Amino acid sequence: MGQLFSATPNHAQHQDLVPRFTSYFNNFEMGSIIISQNTFRLIVSLLQKGNIQEANSTIRYALKEIDNTQLDIAVTGESGAGKSSFINALRGIGHEEKDAAPVGVVEMTMERTAYKHPNFPNVRIWELPTIGATNLEPKDYLDKVKFREYDFFIIVSATRFKKIDLDLAKAIKTTKKNFYFVRTKVDSDLRNEEMSKPTTFDRQNVLQQIREDCVRNLKKNNIEEPQVFLISNNNLSEYDFPIMIDTLIKDLPAQKRHIFKFSLPNFMEADIERKRDSQMQYIWLEAFNAGIFFSNNEVEKLKASLNQYRVLFGVDDASLKTLAKHLQVPEEQLKEIIKSPTLLETEKEETIGEMLLRYLKNFFIHGGGPLGAALYYNKIYYLQHYLLDTVTDDAKVLLKAKYSGKQFKPKPHTPSSAHIFFNKYFKNFKVENKIISQDTISLIESHLQKGDIQGAASVISVALREIDNAPLDLAVTGESGAGKSSFINALRGVGHEGKDAAPVGVVETTMKRTPYKHPNFPNVRIWDLPGIGSPNFQPKDYLEKVKFREYDFFIIVSATRFKKNDLDLAKAIKIMKKNFYFVRTKVDSDLHNEEIAKPTTFDREKVLQQIREDCVRNMKKNNIDEPEVFLISNNNLSEYDFPIMMDTLMKGLPAQKRHLFMLSLPNVTEAAIERKRDAQQQYIWLDALRAGVSAFVPLQIIISNNTMEKLQKILNNYQVLFGVDEPSLKALAKHLRVPVEQLKDSIKSPTLLETEKEETAGEMFMRYLKNVLMNGGGLLGAGLYCQEIYYMQLLMLDTVADDAKVLLKETYSGKQFKPKKCTGSNHNRT
């Protein structure tokens, strides 16, 4: 099996390491990343400086720290509360198994006792004696049980928490350690309540009463914002146990999260996915650190990795034997429904090398793993991801069977269901960045799950039609001279002197409400409203006169402190259940004036903070609670709060309007460009699915003239969307005072669909398709096949987005343009 890539990444590849490294970890929530923010920043900093050796050294140290980290959890509480049962459940072992914490109806814990995890000896759960049994004051108790050794405390009770527990919590708080209250045996409480009140029993009402009683009692004893979790040791997948685990993970230092996640038993699919994501990060870091060196003991390492993953996810032979006994089925019947036990067995007349090649090919077609980050490593790391995903799927199969109570049926080895890939794809995006609502996603997924492809396609068609036809109306109002018109022009990406620009001037230019259509998106209208309090627009009937019902949200603009009329308007808008946002403009002028006035003591951040605090203080004084205030400069939207404001506005919009709003915004930051790309990528993905990708038809490689014309039209559209079309290039060249050809030399999209010498359109497409596969797989990354035009759309989209980033960087760098070097083909993309 040959090497996949050259032994040493070239300079361009090194340059690409920073965005690839950061973009990979952007896929994970902050609380789930296995390296600390400081370590992450240090690695990024070293990569930016080109210090690859030191970056690798930092990664090695971080991985070593993860491997060797110690986790100590203290569990205390009253006698009979179920501390020992809780500890056994956390360790995933039965009460009668070897090394289980002893349980009984009398107090079993007289001394602090450590229970090691059966698979992770670095994880110790300490059972502490009840504080009441020691006759010690809380502070002395903590010293006796050596409180400094624990990462956090769990205080357990089966009834109301006692005063001594609360005093202990206060004492723990003074030591700056985290503590959590766990109320056990809620299943017993529910059962007893149902027996005593069979006709009026309400499960949720009873749970709410238990929770409120706990919280009320804790608050009465000056425990502010107590974290209380209701659980049953008999069924940890119910009640608050999953929420508690999420909380504990978020509160732990990064290097301890990894081992804690893996020490937990599999209660839900979310637990399994969390383990997979954690191990995936570990593999990715190991791969990044190892670079691209070829391993001589691949098979042995893969077998060791597979065995390790099976143990981590509870699908090893010992775990299968235990589960088979519990379910009263033959062990072989369990093995028939999962894949990992025979994953590294070769087929008839197949060598181990051929088998690995087969898996590697399969892996490229179904997602690409680290290839999705365009890194260059030994093939073993790609295969480790394949093994990990397989074991993860096995764990989910066993979990479902364990709790379903149904007879096992062997799982056929068929391509993964379309609904799984659909769900997985949209999990890559934050809620505010999805272009269809969660209800629509669930409905499509439901159709796919039932095999109703036509139903799914119909829902997608309606959703795309809604996106295409959605109107978006933004209202901008504020005092004269605040820069409303300048703000509107900036939002539309047009200059003040451009055609159809909102007129700007030093006198009030807005005498009536005026709509300004976006130059590229006619469905987007930004309305310039006259300021409230002007002669024809008095506060009493202002909203009715400006037809407030027509707008999606209001932006209230001021260049100084917001006036009483503005604040009264905000209150009125709130009553109408419309969103509103305060924008404080001309902060660049304020900073400039302050620096001139106080050259020796000028502090930029301090001045901005003073402006913000003054705005907020003024609003709160006028009963505007939690005001959203954004400081901006119409002259430079990439600075100050404009990017944050855009994020906030998008979160407040319905899903079908987000797509339009995202695309209509100017390219003021790389994040804005990436957001546009992600939105358009979702649109392509949905369009491809609607067109029938879920049928798993063979990939077609036939490029007709009609297809090429369609591709050129799509490319032109993307260039307009991202501001790299011919008119935009001319305008930018004029602004930068450079020849337009010099701009074109620095980007790729203008010549993207030109074939090379003696190359057919089909050959060009195959060259590009290879790039798509080697850089993540695009739609293939979701395990789906579709017409060639969709793959090309994704490639064109990425290329145009990259071009927009190049132009953005040069626009704000103030440096002279330099043509971008091309190696080999002008169309190559790494």
C-alpha positions in Angstrom: 0.0 0.0 0.0 1.7 3.2 -1.2 2.1 6.5 0.6 -0.8 8.9 0.1 1.1 12.1 0.0 4.6 13.4 -0.4 6.9 13.0 2.6 7.1 16.7 3.4 4.4 19.4 3.1 5.4 22.2 0.8 5.5 25.9 1.9 1.9 26.5 0.7 0.8 23.5 2.9 2.6 24.9 5.9 0.9 28.3 5.3 -2.4 26.4 5.4 -1.8 24.7 8.7 -3.2 27.6 10.9 -6.7 27.9 9.3 -6.9 24.1 9.0 -6.0 23.7 12.7 -8.4 26.3 13.9 -11.3 25.3 11.6 -11.0 21.7 12.8 -11.5 22.7 16.5 -14.3 25.1 15.5 -16.4 22.0 14.9 -16.5 21.4 18.7 -18.2 23.3 21.5 -15.7 25.0 23.8 -16.7 22.8 26.7 -15.9 19.6 24.8 -12.4 20.4 23.5 -9.7 18.2 25.1 -6.9 20.8 25.1 -7.1 24.1 27.0 -7.6 27.5 25.3 -4.1 28.5 26.4 -2.6 25.4 24.7 -4.7 26.0 21.6 -3.6 29.6 21.3 0.0 28.6 21.9 -0.1 26.0 19.1 -1.8 28.5 16.7 0.8 31.2 17.6 3.7 28.8 16.9 2.2 27.7 13.6 1.7 31.3 12.5 5.4 31.9 13.2 6.3 28.8 11.2 7.8 27.1 14.3 6.4 23.7 13.4 8.9 21.8 15.7 7.8 23.8 18.8 4.1 23.4 17.8 4.6 19.6 17.6 6.4 19.7 21.0 3.5 21.5 22.5 1.0 19.0 21.1 3.1 16.1 22.4 3.1 17.6 25.9 -0.6 18.2 25.7 -1.3 14.5 24.7 1.1 13.3 27.4 -0.7 15.5 30.0 -4.1 14.0 28.9 -2.7 10.4 29.1 -1.2 11.0 32.6 -3.9 13.2 34.2 -5.4 12.2 37.5 -9.1 12.7 38.2 -10.4 12.5 41.8 -14.1 12.9 42.5 -15.4 13.1 46.1 -18.9 11.8 47.0 -20.4 12.6 50.4 -23.8 12.8 51.9 -26.1 11.3 54.5 -26.3 7.6 55.4 -28.7 5.7 53.2 -28.7 8.3 50.4 -27.3 5.9 47.9 -23.6 7.2 47.8 -22.2 3.7 47.1 -24.8 2.9 44.5 -24.1 6.2 42.8 -20.4 5.4 42.8 -20.9 1.9 41.3 -23.2 3.3 38.7 -20.6 6.0 37.7 -18.0 3.2 37.4 -20.3 1.1 35.3 -20.2 -2.0 37.6 -22.8 -3.9 39.5 -23.1 -4.0 43.2 -22.1 -7.6 43.4 -19.1 -7.4 41.1 -15.5 -7.5 42.3 -14.2 -4.1 43.7 -17.7 -2.7 43.9 -18.4 -0.1 46.6 -20.4 -2.0 49.3 -24.0 -1.1 49.6 -26.4 -1.8 52.4 -29.2 -0.5 54.7 -26.7 0.6 57.3 -23.9 3.2 57.1 -21.0 1.4 55.2 -18.6 4.3 55.0 -16.6 5.1 58.1 -13.3 6.2 56.4 -12.6 7.9 53.1 -12.3 5.1 50.5 -11.0 5.3 47.0 -12.6 3.3 44.2 -10.6 3.1 41.0 -12.3 2.9 37.6 -12.0 -0.7 36.2 -10.6 0.6 32.9 -9.1 3.9 33.9 -6.9 3.6 37.0 -6.2 7.4 36.9 -9.9 8.0 37.7 -10.7 7.6 41.4 -14.1 8.1 43.0 -13.7 8.7 46.7 -16.5 7.8 49.1 -16.3 10.1 52.1 -17.9 9.4 55.5 -21.0 11.4 56.3 -20.0 14.7 57.9 -22.4 14.0 60.8 -20.7 10.7 61.6 -17.3 12.5 62.2 -18.7 15.0 64.8 -16.4 17.6 63.2 -17.1 21.2 62.1 -17.3 21.5 58.2 -13.8 23.2 58.0 -12.2 20.5 60.1 -14.1 17.8 58.2 -12.6 19.1 54.9 -9.1 19.0 56.4 -9.7 15.4 57.7 -10.8 14.1 54.3 -8.0 16.0 52.5 -10.2 18.2 50.4 -7.2 19.5 48.3 -6.9 16.1 46.6 -10.3 16.3 44.8 -11.3 17.9 41.6 -14.9 18.5 42.8 -17.4 17.3 45.4 -20.8 15.7 44.9 -23.2 16.0 47.9 -25.8 13.3 47.9 -29.2 13.2 49.6 -32.3 11.0 49.3 -34.5 13.6 51.0 -34.1 17.3 51.8 -30.5 18.5 52.2 -29.6 18.9 55.8 -28.1 22.0 57.4 -24.8 20.2 57.9 -24.7 19.4 54.1 -25.4 23.1 53.4 -22.7 24.2 55.9 -20.3 21.8 54.1 -21.2 23.3 50.7 -20.4 26.8 52.1 -17.1 25.5 53.4 -16.2 23.9 50.1 -17.0 27.2 48.4 -14.4 29.0 50.4 -11.8 26.5 49.2 -12.7 27.5 45.6 -13.7 23.9 44.7 -16.8 23.1 42.7 -19.7 21.2 44.4 -22.9 19.8 43.1 -26.1 18.6 44.9 -27.5 15.2 43.8 -31.0 14.2 45.0 -31.3 10.4 44.6 -34.1 7.9 44.6 -36.6 10.0 42.7 -37.9 6.9 41.1 -39.0 5.7 44.5 -40.6 9.0 45.3 -42.6 8.8 42.0 -43.7 5.3 42.6 -44.8 6.0 46.2 -46.7 9.2 45.0 -48.4 7.2 42.3 -49.5 4.5 44.7 -50.9 7.1 47.2 -52.6 9.3 44.6 -53.5 7.0 41.7 -56.2 9.4 40.2 -54.3 12.7 40.5 -50.7 11.6 40.0 -48.7 13.8 37.7 -45.1 12.7 37.1 -43.7 16.0 35.9 -45.6 17.9 38.6 -44.0 15.7 41.3 -40.5 16.1 39.9 -41.0 19.9 39.8 -42.2 19.9 43.4 -39.0 17.9 44.5 -36.8 20.2 42.6 -38.4 23.4 43.9 -38.3 22.2 47.5 -34.5 21.4 47.2 -33.8 24.8 45.6 -36.0 26.7 48.0 -34.3 25.0 51.0 -30.8 25.7 49.6 -31.6 29.4 48.9 -33.1 29.8 52.3 -29.6 28.8 53.7 -27.8 31.3 51.5 -26.6 28.9 48.8 -27.1 31.1 45.7 -27.9 29.5 42.3 -27.6 26.0 43.6 -27.0 23.2 41.0 -29.4 20.4 41.9 -29.7 17.2 39.9 -32.5 14.7 40.4 -31.4 11.1 39.6 -32.1 7.4 40.0 -29.2 5.1 40.6 -31.3 2.4 39.0 -31.7 4.2 35.7 -29.1 6.9 35.0 -30.3 7.6 31.5 -33.5 9.2 33.0 -34.1 12.4 34.9 -31.1 14.8 35.4 -28.1 12.5 35.2 -27.2 13.4 31.5 -27.5 17.1 32.4 -25.3 16.6 35.4 -22.6 14.9 33.3 -22.7 17.8 30.8 -22.2 20.3 33.6 -19.3 18.3 35.2 -17.6 18.1 31.8 -17.9 21.8 31.1 -16.5 22.6 34.6 -13.4 20.4 34.4 -10.1 21.5 33.0 -9.7 20.5 29.3 -7.1 17.8 29.9 -9.4 16.1 32.4 -12.5 16.1 30.3 -11.1 13.4 28.0 -10.6 10.8 30.7 -13.8 11.7 32.5 -15.9 11.2 29.3 -14.4 7.8 28.7 -14.8 6.7 32.3 -18.6 7.1 32.0 -20.9 4.2 31.0 -22.9 4.4 27.8 -26.4 5.6 28.9 -27.4 7.4 25.7 -26.3 7.9 22.1 -25.1 11.4 23.2 -22.6 9.8 25.6 -21.3 7.6 22.8 -20.9 10.5 20.4 -19.2 12.6 23.0 -16.6 9.8 23.5 -16.2 9.5 19.8 -15.7 13.3 19.3 -13.2 13.3 22.2 -11.2 10.4 20.8 -11.4 11.9 17.3 -9.7 15.0 18.6 -7.0 12.9 20.2 -6.4 11.0 17.0 -6.4 14.3 15.0 -3.8 15.9 17.4 -1.7 12.8 17.3 -1.9 12.8 13.5 -1.0 16.5 13.3 1.9 15.9 15.6 3.2 12.9 13.7 3.1 14.8 10.5 3.3 12.6 7.5 5.8 9.9 8.5 5.1 6.4 7.3 4.6 3.8 10.0 6.3 0.3 9.7 3.9 -1.5 12.0 0.6 -0.3 10.6 -1.4 -3.5 11.1 -0.3 -4.0 14.7 -1.0 -0.4 15.6 -4.5 -0.6 14.0 -5.3 -3.8 15.8 -4.2 -2.2 19.1 -6.3 0.9 18.3 -9.3 -1.2 17.5 -9.0 -3.2 20.7 -8.6 0.0 22.7 -11.7 1.6 21.1 -13.8 -1.5 21.7 -12.9 -1.4 25.4 -13.5 2.4 25.6 -17.0 2.0 24.1 -17.9 -1.3 25.8 -18.1 -3.5 22.7 -15.1 -5.7 23.6 -15.5 -9.5 24.1 -15.7 -9.2 27.9 -18.5 -6.5 27.7 -20.3 -8.5 25.0 -20.2 -11.6 27.3 -21.7 -9.6 30.2 -24.4 -8.0 28.0 -25.3 -11.4 26.5 -25.8 -12.8 30.0 -27.9 -9.8 31.0 -30.1 -10.1 27.8 -30.1 -13.9 28.0 -29.0 -14.3 24.4 -26.0 -16.1 22.9 -22.9 -14.0 22.7 -22.6 -14.8 19.0 -26.0 -13.3 18.4 -24.7 -10.0 19.7 -21.6 -10.2 17.4 -23.9 -10.7 14.4 -25.5 -7.3 14.8 -22.2 -5.3 15.0 -19.2 -4.9 12.8 -16.1 -4.3 14.9 -15.3 -7.9 16.0 -14.5 -8.8 12.4 -13.4 -5.4 11.1 -9.7 -6.4 10.6 -10.4 -9.8 9.2 -9.5 -10.1 5.5 -11.9 -11.4 2.9 -11.2 -14.6 0.9 -7.9 -14.4 -1.2 -7.4 -10.8 0.1 -4.1 -9.5 1.6 -4.1 -7.3 4.7 -2.8 -4.5 2.5 -5.7 -4.9 0.1 -8.1 -4.9 2.9 -6.7 -1.6 4.3 -6.8 -0.1 0.9 -10.5 -1.1 0.6 -11.2 0.6 3.9 -9.2 3.7 3.0 -11.2 4.0 -0.2 -14.4 3.6 1.6 -13.3 6.2 4.2 -12.6 8.8 1.4 -16.0 8.3 -0.1 -17.8 8.6 3.3 -16.3 11.7 4.8 -12.5 12.0 4.7 -11.9 12.5 8.5 -8.7 14.5 8.7 -8.7 14.8 4.9 -11.7 17.2 5.6 -9.1 19.5 7.2 -6.7 19.0 4.2 -3.8 17.7 6.3 -1.1 15.4 5.1 -0.6 12.3 7.2 0.2 8.6 7.2 -2.7 6.5 6.1 -3.0 4.8 9.5 -4.5 7.9 11.0 -7.3 8.0 8.5 -8.0 4.3 9.2 -8.1 5.0 12.9 -11.0 7.4 12.3 -12.7 4.7 10.3 -12.2 2.2 13.1 -13.5 4.7 15.7 -16.7 5.5 13.7 -17.4 1.7 13.3 -17.0 1.0 17.0 -19.1 4.1 17.9 -21.9 2.8 15.6 -21.6 -0.7 17.3 -22.0 0.9 20.7 -25.2 2.7 19.6 -26.6 -0.6 18.2 -26.0 -2.4 21.5 -27.4 0.6 23.5 -30.6 0.6 21.5 -31.0 -3.2 21.8 -30.3 -3.1 25.6 -33.1 -0.7 26.4 -35.6 -1.7 23.7 -36.4 -5.1 25.2 -36.8 -6.5 21.7 -35.2 -9.6 20.3 -32.0 -9.0 18.4 -31.9 -9.0 14.6 -28.6 -9.1 12.7 -28.0 -5.7 11.0 -27.6 -6.0 7.2 -24.3 -4.5 5.8 -26.0 -1.9 3.5 -25.1 1.7 2.9 -25.9 4.0 5.8 -29.4 5.5 5.7 -29.9 8.9 4.2 -31.6 10.2 7.3 -28.4 9.6 9.4 -26.2 11.6 7.0 -28.9 14.3 6.8 -29.0 14.6 10.6 -25.2 14.5 10.9 -24.7 17.1 8.2 -26.8 19.7 9.9 -25.2 19.1 13.2 -22.1 20.8 11.7 -23.9 24.2 11.9 -25.0 26.3 14.9 -28.7 26.9 15.2 -28.4 30.5 14.1 -26.5 29.5 11.0 -28.9 26.9 9.7 -31.0 28.1 6.7 -34.0 25.9 7.5 -35.8 25.6 10.8 -35.3 22.7 13.2 -38.9 21.7 12.6 -38.3 21.4 8.9 -35.1 19.4 9.5 -37.0 17.0 11.8 -39.8 16.6 9.2 -37.3 15.9 6.3 -35.4 13.4 8.6 -38.7 11.7 9.5 -39.6 11.2 5.8 -36.1 9.8 5.0 -36.2 7.5 8.0 -39.4 6.0 6.7 -37.9 5.7 3.2 -40.3 8.3 1.9 -37.9 10.0 -0.5 -40.6 11.8 -2.4 -42.0 13.2 0.8 -38.6 14.5 1.8 -38.0 16.0 -1.6 -41.4 17.8 -1.4 -40.6 19.3 2.0 -37.2 20.4 0.7 -38.7 22.0 -2.4 -41.1 24.0 -0.2 -38.3 25.1 2.1 -36.0 26.2 -0.8 -38.9 28.1 -2.4 -39.6 29.9 0.9 -35.9 30.8 1.1 -35.9 32.1 -2.5 -39.1 34.2 -2.0 -38.6 35.4 1.6 -38.8 39.2 1.9 -36.7 40.9 4.5 -37.5 44.5 5.7 -35.2 46.3 8.1 -36.2 49.6 9.7 -33.5 52.1 10.6 -34.5 55.2 12.6 -32.7 57.7 14.8 -31.9 61.4 15.3 -30.7 63.7 12.6 -27.0 63.5 11.9 -26.6 60.1 13.5 -25.5 58.5 10.3 -28.6 56.5 9.4 -28.1 56.9 5.6 -24.4 56.1 5.9 -25.3 53.0 7.9 -27.9 51.9 5.3 -25.4 52.4 2.4 -22.8 50.4 4.3 -25.3 47.5 5.0 -26.1 47.5 1.3 -22.4 47.5 0.3 -22.8 50.7 -1.9 -20.8 53.9 -1.7 -22.5 57.2 -0.9 -22.0 58.4 -4.4 -23.2 55.2 -6.0 -26.4 54.9 -8.0 -29.5 54.4 -5.7 -27.4 55.3 -2.6 -29.3 56.7 0.4 -28.5 60.5 0.4 -26.1 61.6 3.1 -25.5 65.1 4.3 -25.0 67.4 7.3 -28.7 68.3 7.4 -31.7 66.1 7.9 -32.3 64.3 4.6 -35.1 61.8 5.7 -38.5 63.5 5.7 -40.6 60.4 4.9 -40.0 56.6 5.2 -37.9 55.5 2.2 -37.1 51.9 1.1 -33.7 51.1 -0.3 -33.4 47.8 -2.1 -30.3 45.8 -2.0 -28.4 46.0 -5.3 -28.1 42.2 -5.6 -31.1 41.0 -3.5 -34.3 42.9 -4.4 -36.2 41.0 -1.7 -34.0 42.8 0.9 -35.3 46.3 1.7 -33.8 48.7 4.2 -36.2 51.4 5.3 -34.8 54.8 6.3 -37.4 56.2 8.7 -37.6 59.8 9.8 -36.5 60.5 13.3 -39.1 60.2 16.0 -40.1 63.7 17.3 -39.7 65.4 13.9 -42.7 67.7 13.1 -44.6 65.2 11.1 -43.7 62.2 13.3 -44.6 62.8 16.9 -44.1 59.9 19.5 -47.8 59.3 20.0 -48.6 58.0 16.6 -45.0 57.4 15.2 -45.2 53.6 14.9 -48.6 53.7 13.1 -47.4 56.4 10.6 -44.3 54.4 9.7 -46.3 51.2 9.4 -44.3 49.2 12.0 -46.0 45.9 11.1 -44.1 45.7 7.8 -40.6 45.4 9.4 -38.8 42.3 10.6 -36.8 44.4 13.2 -35.8 48.0 14.1 -32.4 49.5 14.4 -32.3 52.7 16.5 -29.2 54.8 15.6 -27.5 57.6 17.6 -24.2 59.3 17.4 -24.3 60.5 21.0 -26.4 59.4 24.0 -29.8 57.9 23.1 -32.6 60.5 23.7 -35.8 60.0 25.6 -37.8 59.8 22.4 -35.6 56.9 21.2 -36.0 55.1 24.5 -39.8 55.6 24.5 -39.9 54.2 20.9 -37.9 51.1 22.0 -40.5 50.5 24.8 -43.4 50.9 22.3 -41.7 48.5 19.8 -41.2 45.9 22.6 -45.0 46.1 23.4 -45.6 45.3 19.7 -43.4 42.1 20.1 -40.8 43.3 17.5 -37.1 43.1 18.0 -35.1 46.3 18.3 -31.3 47.1 18.6 -29.4 50.2 19.6 -26.5 51.3 17.3 -24.1 53.9 18.6 -22.3 55.3 15.5 -19.2 57.4 14.9 -17.1 55.8 17.6 -14.1 56.3 15.4 -14.6 60.0 15.6 -15.0 59.9 19.3 -11.7 57.9 19.6 -9.9 60.3 17.3 -11.1 63.4 19.3 -10.2 61.8 22.6 -6.7 60.9 21.4 -6.1 64.5 20.3 -7.5 65.9 23.5 -5.6 63.5 25.8 -2.5 62.4 23.9 -0.5 61.2 26.9 -3.4 59.4 28.8 -5.4 58.1 25.8 -6.6 54.5 26.2 -8.6 53.2 23.3 -10.3 50.3 25.1 -11.1 52.4 28.1 -12.8 55.1 26.0 -14.9 52.4 24.2 -15.9 50.9 27.6 -16.9 54.4 28.8 -19.1 55.0 25.8 -20.8 51.6 26.2 -21.3 51.9 29.9 -22.8 55.4 29.5 -25.3 54.1 26.9 -26.3 51.1 29.0 -26.6 53.2 32.2 -28.8 55.7 30.5 -31.1 53.0 29.1 -31.4 51.2 32.4 -32.2 54.5 34.1 -35.1 54.6 31.7 -36.3 51.1 32.4 -34.8 49.4 29.3 -33.6 46.1 30.8 -30.6 44.3 29.3 -30.3 46.7 26.3 -28.4 45.4 23.2 -26.0 48.2 22.3 -23.5 48.0 19.4 -20.7 50.5 18.9 -19.8 50.9 15.2 -18.1 53.1 12.6 -19.8 53.4 9.2 -16.3 54.0 7.8 -15.0 50.6 8.8 -17.6 48.0 9.5 -15.0 45.3 10.2 -14.0 47.0 13.5 -15.8 47.5 16.8 -19.2 45.7 17.3 -20.5 45.4 13.7 -19.6 41.7 13.3 -21.2 40.9 16.8 -24.3 42.9 15.8 -24.7 40.8 12.6 -24.5 37.6 14.6 -27.2 38.9 17.0 -29.5 40.0 14.2 -29.2 36.6 12.5 -30.1 34.8 15.7 -33.3 36.9 15.9 -34.5 36.1 12.4 -36.6 33.1 11.3 -34.4 30.4 9.5 -35.7 31.1 6.0 -34.7 34.8 6.3 -31.2 34.1 7.7 -30.0 32.8 4.3 -31.0 36.0 2.5 -29.7 38.3 5.2 -26.3 36.4 5.4 -25.8 36.7 1.6 -26.8 40.4 1.5 -24.2 41.5 4.0 -20.9 43.0 2.9 -17.6 41.0 3.3 -16.3 42.8 6.4 -14.6 39.9 8.1 -13.4 36.4 7.1 -16.1 35.0 9.5 -18.8 36.8 7.4 -17.4 35.2 4.2 -17.3 31.8 5.8 -20.9 32.3 7.0 -22.0 33.1 3.5 -20.2 30.1 2.2 -21.8 27.8 4.8 -25.3 29.1 4.0 -24.8 28.6 0.3 -23.3 25.2 0.9 -26.4 24.1 2.8 -28.6 25.4 -0.1 -26.5 23.3 -2.6 -26.7 20.3 -0.3 -30.5 20.5 0.1 -30.9 21.1 -3.7 -28.8 18.0 -4.4 -30.8 15.9 -1.9 -34.1 17.1 -3.5 -32.8 16.2 -6.9 -32.4 12.6 -5.8 -29.0 12.0 -4.3 -30.5 9.7 -1.7 -31.1 7.1 -4.4 -27.4 6.1 -4.2 -27.1 6.3 -8.0 -23.6 5.8 -9.5 -21.6 9.0 -10.0 -22.0 10.4 -13.5 -18.9 11.8 -15.2 -20.5 13.2 -18.4 -19.9 17.0 -18.9 -22.1 18.4 -21.7 -22.0 21.9 -23.2 -25.3 22.6 -21.4 -23.7 21.6 -18.1 -20.7 23.9 -18.7 -23.0 26.8 -19.5 -25.0 26.1 -16.3 -21.7 26.0 -14.3 -20.5 29.3 -15.7 -23.8 30.9 -14.8 -23.6 29.5 -11.2 -19.9 30.7 -10.9 -21.0 34.2 -12.1 -23.7 34.2 -9.4 -21.2 33.2 -6.7 -18.8 35.9 -7.8 -21.6 38.5 -7.4 -22.6 37.1 -4.0 -19.0 37.3 -2.7 -18.1 40.6 -4.4 -15.4 39.1 -6.8 -17.4 39.8 -10.0 -16.1 42.1 -12.7 -17.9 45.3 -11.6 -16.8 44.7 -7.9 -13.2 44.1 -9.0 -13.2 47.3 -11.0 -14.6 49.3 -8.1 -12.0 47.8 -5.7 -9.2 48.4 -8.2 -10.2 52.1 -8.4 -10.4 52.3 -4.6 -6.9 50.7 -4.2 -5.5 52.5 -7.2 -4.2 49.4 -8.9 -4.9 47.9 -12.3 -7.9 45.5 -12.3 -5.7 42.8 -13.9 -3.4 43.0 -10.9 -6.4 42.0 -8.7 -7.3 39.2 -11.1 -3.8 37.8 -10.8 -4.2 37.4 -7.1 -7.4 35.2 -7.3 -8.5 32.1 -9.0 -12.2 32.2 -9.9 -12.0 34.4 -13.0 -10.2 31.5 -14.8 -11.7 28.6 -12.9 -13.7 27.1 -15.7 -11.0 27.5 -18.4 -9.5 24.2 -19.5 -5.8 23.6 -19.6 -4.0 23.0 -22.9 -5.3 19.9 -24.7 -7.6 19.1 -21.8 -11.3 18.3 -22.2 -14.1 19.7 -19.9 -14.5 16.1 -18.6 -10.8 15.8 -17.8 -11.0 19.2 -16.0 -13.9 18.1 -14.0 -12.1 14.8 -13.0 -9.1 16.9 -11.8 -11.4 19.0 -9.7 -13.4 16.1 -8.4 -10.1 14.6 -7.1 -9.5 17.8 -5.2 -13.0 17.6 -3.7 -12.5 14.1 -2.5 -9.0 14.8 -1.1 -10.3 17.8 0.7 -13.3 16.4 2.6 -15.6 14.8 0.0 -18.2 17.6 -0.2 -21.6 15.8 -0.6 -19.6 12.5 -0.6 -18.6 13.5 2.9 -22.3 12.9 3.8 -22.1 9.4 2.1 -24.4 10.5 -0.8 -24.0 10.5 -4.5 -25.4 13.0 -7.0 -24.9 14.6 -10.3 -21.5 16.0 -11.1 -22.8 19.6 -11.2 -23.3 19.6 -7.4 -19.7 18.7 -6.7 -18.5 21.4 -9.0 -20.8 23.9 -7.3 -19.1 23.1 -4.0 -15.7 23.6 -5.5 -16.7 26.8 -7.2 -18.2 28.1 -3.9 -15.0 27.3 -2.0 -12.8 29.0 -4.6 -14.9 32.1 -4.8 -15.0 32.3 -0.9 -11.2 32.0 -0.8 -11.0 34.8 -3.4 -13.2 37.0 -1.3 -10.8 36.4 1.7 -7.8 37.4 -0.4 -9.5 40.6 -1.5 -10.6 41.4 2.0 -7.2 40.9 3.4 -5.7 43.2 0.8 -8.4 45.8 1.2 -7.7 46.3 4.9 -4.0 45.6 4.9 -3.0 48.8 3.1 -0.3 46.9 1.3 0.4 46.8 -2.4 -1.1 43.8 -4.2 1.1 41.0 -5.2 0.0 38.4 -7.7 -0.7 35.1 -6.0 1.8 32.4 -6.9 0.4 29.4 -8.7 2.2 26.0 -8.7 1.5 23.7 -11.6 -2.0 24.3 -12.8 -3.6 27.7 -12.4 -6.6 25.9 -11.0 -4.9 23.8 -8.3 -6.4 24.0 -4.8 -4.8 22.6 -1.7 
